[in-house]
């Protein structure tokens, strides 16, 4: 069963949103095509038109979550001007805020990580997402080094450190929200990254 003309992107987004809700509520092991179709309000025929199986839905869901995170980061950075330190701070805070505002996103990541150990295609997709994110952070760090705002550090290695810090704090905000607030987590990052990227004293 093919969709009506022009309905393809809408239907796909509808199904992906339903998959996110199902994953957050039931986890991947209880995720079924039937449950997602019911959650999305579409027939199973429509669902199978877009996705061959639930692994394909999981992959599309991770890509959708990653794209939304990219949009949120870009929106946060649009208010900072060109200063690399301010842009890095905006990136960090935008990611941390997602853990509180959209905790289901981190549930998607956790479920995806569990499944990618058994599926090379999912591992490759995860590598693509993380490589793209590290490049984004690495460009900011390289700009900061050139501008004299950061010490002379390897952008790729530093980006991995930044991403590891953000991931760890985001996971805690999602699954243990009483541990600290977004504001506190942002201060942790500012302090840690400030020390890590600070220029050496002459």
N, C-alpha and C positions, 0 to 999 in steps of 0.2 A: 504494500500500500504506500503510494508516494504522497508527500504533503502537497497542499495547495500552493500555487505559485506565490513566491515571496514569503511563505511561512517557515521555510527551512531554518534560518537563523533563530527565529522566535521559538520554534519547537525545540531546537537543540539547547538553547539557553534554559528553557523550561525544564527539560529533562536533567540537565546538569544541576540546576538549583534543587530539584527534587532529590537527586543523588546525594548532594551535600547534606540535606536534611536527614535522609535515611542513614547515611554513614554516622552522623552525629548522634542519632537516636539509637541505632541498632548495631553499628559496627559492620565491618566488611563481611564477617562470617555469616551474618544474618541478612546480608543484602541480596535481594533477588530481583530479577527483571520484573516480575509481577508486582512486587512492592513498589518499585520505582515508578512503574506505569501508573499504578493507583495513586501514588503521591503526586505525580505530575498531571494527573487527569487526562491521560492519553491511553490509547489501546496498546496492547503488547505488539501488535503489528506495526504501529507507528514507531514504537521504541526500537524494535529490531531493524527498522529501516535505517536508523541512525547508528546503532551500536550492535555489533555482533554478539557481545557477551558483556558480563559485568566487569571484566578486566579492562575492556575498551572504555566503559563508562568511568572507571576509576582514573584512567589516564586522562580522559577529557576533563574530568573534575579537577585534577591537579593542575592542568594547564590553565583552566579558568581561574582557579584560586591564585595562581602565580601572576596571571595577567592583572587581576584586580589589585594585588599587592603592588605591582609595578605602577598602576594608575594612582594609587594612594600615595606612594612615595613621590611620584612626579608632582602631584598636587601640593604636597607638603613643601617640596623644594621650590615650587614656583613663587613662594613668598619670601625666599631667603636672599635673593640676589645671587651674586657669583662667588661669594666667599666659600671656599671648600670646607672649612670647619663648620660653618652654619649649615651647609648642605648635607654634610655627613650627620650632624646632629638631627636634622629634620628626617633623614632616612631612618635613623635608629628609632626616633620617637614614633614615626608612622608605623613601623613594624611592630613595636611594642603595643601600640594602641589597638592594633588588629587583634591581639591576643585577648583583649577585654571586650572589644566591640563585636568581634566575629570569632569567638572561640571555636566555632565549628570548623573554621579553616585549619586550625592546628590539629583537630581531630582527623581531618582529611590527610594531612601530612603524616601523622602517626600511623594511620591505617595503610597509607601508601607505602611507607617505609617497611612495614611488616610484610607486605606482599611482594615488594620488589626483590627481596632475597630469593624468591622462587621464579622470577620472570626477568629474563635479560632485557626485554623491551621496556619494562618499567624501570629497571636500573639505568638504562640509557636515557630515558626521559628525565629521571631525577638528576642525572649528571648534567643534562642540558640546562635544566632550570637553575641548578647551583652554579654552573659555569657562567651563565648569563648574569646572575646576581653578583658573583665575585668580580666579573668584569666591570659592572656598574660601579661597585664600591672601589675597585682598583683605579678606575679613571679619576674618581674624586680624590683619592689619596695621591695619585701622581700629580694632579693639579696643585694639591696642597704642598707637595714637596717642591715643585717648580716655583711656587709663589713664596716659598720660605715659611710657610705656616706649619709644616710638619718636618720632622727630621728625615734624613735621607734613608728611607726604608724601602724595601722591595714591595711594590704595590700589590702584586699577586699574593705574596705571603701575608701581608698586612690585611688584605681583604678577607682572607680565610680566617684570620683572628677575629676581625670585626663580626663576620657572619656567625662564627661559633659563639661569640658572646651574646649576640642578639637572639640566636636560636635558643640558647640555654635559658635566658631570662624570659623569652616568650613562652616557652614550654611551662615554666614555673607559674607565670601569670595565668596561663590557661587552666592548668590542672591543680594549682594551689594558690588561688587568688588572694587568700588571706596572708600570704607570705610577705608581700609588699605591693605598693601601688605602682601605676605606670609612672607617676612623677618620681617615685623613689628609684624605680628601675632605670629611668632616664638619667638620673643623677649618678647611679652606679656606673653606667656606660660613659657618661661625660668624664667622670673621674678616671676610670680605667683607661679609656682611650686617650684622654688628655696626657696621662703619664706615658702611655705607650708611644704616642706620636709626637711628644714634646721634643723640640729642638734641644740639642745638647748645649749646656752653658759653655761659653767660650773660656 
